[in-house]
């Protein structure tokens, strides 16, 4: 089972593009609180969620996934 991994990159992408949580939630069809939970690592995103978030952020879903993969790799190397 994978640990919960925060999608910190969502927050930085939002900031770079001047998009609020509310705007990202609206444009991705997700709830604002769910976006917050994803950013803090309290929820695990599905592949559909990653695709939904990537569209308003104008990023490739594979890039978001790769960043989470890299974070998990770093964490497993510490153990």
KOLTORMAR-208165 format. One record per residue: residue in one letter; chain; x, z, y of N, C-alpha, C, O in turn. Coordinates in nm, 3 decimals, decimal comma. Last residue first. Layout:
<nufis>
rest kette n.east n.up n.north ca.east ca.up ca.north c.east c.up c.north o.east o.up o.north
a A X Z Y X Z Y X Z Y X Z Y
...
</nufis>
This chain:
<nufis>
rest kette n.east n.up n.north ca.east ca.up ca.north c.east c.up c.north o.east o.up o.north
x A 1,467 0,423 0,522 1,437 0,518 0,412 1,543 0,521 0,308 1,531 0,595 0,210
x A 1,533 0,221 0,689 1,569 0,357 0,732 1,552 0,456 0,619 1,616 0,561 0,618
x A 1,422 -0,004 0,578 1,568 0,009 0,573 1,615 0,148 0,611 1,724 0,190 0,572
x A 1,157 0,025 0,646 1,193 0,043 0,506 1,345 0,057 0,489 1,391 0,121 0,395
x A 1,169 -0,030 0,921 1,127 0,101 0,877 1,168 0,126 0,732 1,210 0,237 0,698
x A 1,245 -0,300 0,917 1,333 -0,200 0,980 1,300 -0,060 0,933 1,390 0,020 0,907
x A 1,020 -0,409 0,793 1,151 -0,422 0,732 1,248 -0,319 0,788 1,323 -0,257 0,713
x A 0,821 -0,358 0,982 0,812 -0,295 0,850 0,947 -0,299 0,779 0,985 -0,202 0,712
x A 0,916 -0,526 1,186 0,904 -0,382 1,209 0,899 -0,308 1,076 0,965 -0,205 1,060
x A 0,893 -0,777 1,064 1,024 -0,729 1,105 1,023 -0,578 1,126 1,118 -0,509 1,089
x A 0,613 -0,788 1,034 0,699 -0,793 0,916 0,838 -0,739 0,950 0,895 -0,663 0,872
x A 0,537 -0,795 1,300 0,498 -0,680 1,219 0,586 -0,673 1,094 0,629 -0,565 1,054
x A 0,647 -1,043 1,365 0,692 -0,924 1,437 0,655 -0,797 1,361 0,733 -0,701 1,359
x A 0,503 -1,213 1,195 0,648 -1,200 1,179 0,700 -1,074 1,248 0,787 -1,006 1,195
x A 0,246 -1,197 1,306 0,271 -1,147 1,171 0,420 -1,122 1,149 0,458 -1,021 1,091
x A 0,288 -1,323 1,551 0,241 -1,185 1,548 0,271 -1,121 1,412 0,314 -1,006 1,404
x A 0,363 -1,576 1,456 0,457 -1,498 1,537 0,417 -1,351 1,538 0,502 -1,263 1,526
x A 0,136 -1,667 1,326 0,257 -1,643 1,247 0,360 -1,561 1,324 0,436 -1,484 1,264
x A -0,041 -1,716 1,534 -0,063 -1,600 1,448 0,062 -1,565 1,367 0,090 -1,448 1,342
x A 0,103 -1,805 1,844 0,081 -1,843 1,704 0,058 -1,717 1,622 0,130 -1,619 1,639
x A -0,077 -1,733 2,144 0,039 -1,716 2,056 0,003 -1,765 1,917 -0,114 -1,765 1,879
x A -0,271 -1,682 2,338 -0,200 -1,810 2,336 -0,068 -1,799 2,259 0,036 -1,848 2,303
x A -0,438 -1,474 2,341 -0,300 -1,445 2,382 -0,216 -1,572 2,387 -0,102 -1,569 2,434
x A -0,672 -1,582 2,240 -0,667 -1,550 2,384 -0,527 -1,516 2,433 -0,498 -1,527 2,552
x A -0,557 -1,623 1,966 -0,614 -1,731 2,049 -0,612 -1,695 2,198 -0,556 -1,771 2,276
x A -0,481 -1,386 1,842 -0,378 -1,482 1,883 -0,431 -1,588 1,979 -0,357 -1,638 2,063
x A -0,712 -1,255 1,764 -0,633 -1,202 1,876 -0,535 -1,305 1,929 -0,509 -1,311 2,050
x A -0,791 -1,411 1,545 -0,881 -1,393 1,659 -0,805 -1,345 1,782 -0,833 -1,391 1,893
x A -0,571 -1,380 1,371 -0,603 -1,513 1,424 -0,691 -1,501 1,548 -0,670 -1,572 1,646
x A -0,596 -1,106 1,321 -0,474 -1,158 1,382 -0,499 -1,295 1,442 -0,453 -1,324 1,553
x A -0,847 -1,104 1,195 -0,827 -1,033 1,321 -0,704 -1,085 1,394 -0,708 -1,106 1,515
x A -0,790 -1,245 0,961 -0,888 -1,298 1,055 -0,874 -1,234 1,192 -0,887 -1,301 1,295
x A -0,616 -1,070 0,837 -0,563 -1,198 0,882 -0,660 -1,262 0,981 -0,616 -1,327 1,076
x A -0,684 -0,743 0,971 -0,696 -0,846 0,868 -0,634 -0,974 0,923 -0,603 -0,983 1,042
x A -0,487 -0,464 1,079 -0,562 -0,586 1,106 -0,572 -0,676 0,982 -0,480 -0,683 0,901
x A -0,542 -0,125 1,039 -0,465 -0,238 0,989 -0,546 -0,365 1,013 -0,662 -0,373 0,972
x A -0,532 0,138 1,283 -0,605 0,044 1,198 -0,512 -0,069 1,155 -0,417 -0,103 1,225
x A -0,349 0,275 1,427 -0,453 0,354 1,360 -0,539 0,269 1,268 -0,611 0,322 1,184
x A -0,160 0,161 1,589 -0,132 0,171 1,447 -0,232 0,254 1,370 -0,204 0,299 1,259
x A -0,213 0,112 1,851 -0,157 0,244 1,819 -0,129 0,264 1,671 -0,080 0,369 1,630
x A -0,328 -0,138 1,845 -0,206 -0,119 1,922 -0,136 0,012 1,885 -0,013 0,020 1,889
x A -0,560 -0,082 1,696 -0,456 -0,171 1,642 -0,323 -0,149 1,712 -0,218 -0,143 1,648
x A -0,700 0,078 1,877 -0,658 0,134 1,748 -0,549 0,049 1,683 -0,457 0,102 1,622
x A -0,747 -0,112 2,079 -0,668 0,007 2,107 -0,615 0,069 1,978 -0,498 0,107 1,970
x A -0,917 -0,284 1,941 -0,790 -0,335 1,994 -0,695 -0,217 2,019 -0,577 -0,223 1,985
x A -1,130 -0,107 1,903 -1,058 -0,158 1,786 -0,922 -0,214 1,828 -0,822 -0,193 1,759
x A -1,222 -0,075 2,160 -1,163 0,041 2,093 -1,085 -0,001 1,968 -0,986 0,062 1,932
x A -1,324 -0,331 2,210 -1,209 -0,282 2,286 -1,142 -0,164 2,216 -1,019 -0,154 2,214
x A -1,407 -0,538 1,931 -1,438 -0,425 2,017 -1,310 -0,375 2,087 -1,202 -0,377 2,028
x A -1,378 -0,899 1,939 -1,355 -0,768 1,879 -1,391 -0,659 1,979 -1,405 -0,686 2,098
x A -1,365 -1,154 2,037 -1,485 -1,115 1,963 -1,471 -0,982 1,892 -1,544 -0,954 1,797
x A -1,166 -1,234 2,199 -1,138 -1,240 2,056 -1,259 -1,203 1,970 -1,257 -1,219 1,848
x A -1,270 -1,195 2,452 -1,228 -1,331 2,415 -1,200 -1,345 2,265 -1,210 -1,454 2,210
x A -1,319 -0,915 2,446 -1,427 -1,011 2,468 -1,389 -1,149 2,417 -1,467 -1,213 2,346
x A -1,057 -0,813 2,405 -1,165 -0,784 2,311 -1,277 -0,887 2,324 -1,324 -0,941 2,223
x A -0,929 -0,906 2,634 -0,882 -0,949 2,502 -0,992 -0,927 2,398 -1,016 -1,013 2,314
x A -1,077 -0,765 2,827 -1,077 -0,912 2,826 -1,034 -0,966 2,690 -1,093 -1,060 2,638
x A -1,016 -0,499 2,758 -1,154 -0,546 2,760 -1,162 -0,698 2,751 -1,244 -0,753 2,678
x A -0,742 -0,488 2,792 -0,798 -0,469 2,659 -0,939 -0,523 2,652 -0,978 -0,586 2,554
x A -0,649 -0,759 3,019 -0,684 -0,621 2,986 -0,732 -0,611 2,842 -0,758 -0,712 2,777
x A -0,381 -0,969 3,091 -0,509 -0,956 3,021 -0,532 -0,808 2,989 -0,443 -0,741 2,938
x A -0,139 -1,067 3,189 -0,235 -1,006 3,281 -0,374 -0,992 3,222 -0,474 -1,002 3,294
x A 0,052 -1,152 3,021 -0,049 -1,251 3,059 -0,154 -1,195 3,155 -0,246 -1,266 3,197
x A 0,207 -0,928 2,978 0,271 -1,050 3,028 0,170 -1,150 3,081 0,199 -1,225 3,174
x A 0,011 -0,756 2,868 0,073 -0,726 2,996 0,134 -0,852 3,058 0,115 -0,878 3,177
x A -0,041 -0,882 2,623 -0,149 -0,860 2,720 -0,091 -0,840 2,859 -0,137 -0,900 2,956
x A 0,210 -0,866 2,503 0,153 -0,997 2,533 0,042 -0,985 2,636 0,031 -1,068 2,726
x A 0,231 -0,586 2,478 0,325 -0,658 2,564 0,274 -0,798 2,599 0,293 -0,844 2,712
x A 0,016 -0,536 2,299 0,020 -0,474 2,433 0,114 -0,551 2,527 0,078 -0,577 2,642
x A 0,097 -0,680 2,077 -0,029 -0,715 2,144 -0,028 -0,660 2,286 -0,066 -0,729 2,380
x A 0,328 -0,554 1,991 0,340 -0,683 2,058 0,211 -0,726 2,126 0,216 -0,801 2,223
x A 0,244 -0,338 1,850 0,295 -0,316 1,985 0,301 -0,447 2,062 0,281 -0,450 2,184
x A 0,055 -0,283 1,632 0,086 -0,416 1,683 0,127 -0,401 1,830 0,056 -0,445 1,921
x A 0,166 -0,034 1,403 0,107 -0,072 1,531 0,147 -0,213 1,571 0,260 -0,255 1,547
x A 0,083 -0,015 1,071 0,188 -0,058 1,163 0,124 -0,098 1,295 0,038 -0,186 1,298
x A 0,030 0,188 0,800 -0,029 0,137 0,924 0,084 0,106 1,019 0,170 0,190 1,045
x A 0,201 0,069 0,504 0,170 0,170 0,605 0,102 0,106 0,724 0,113 -0,015 0,747
x A 0,059 -0,090 0,217 0,137 -0,098 0,340 0,101 0,014 0,435 -0,016 0,052 0,445
x A 0,084 0,000 -0,119 0,000 0,000 0,000 0,088 0,000 0,125 0,181 0,080 0,137
</nufis>
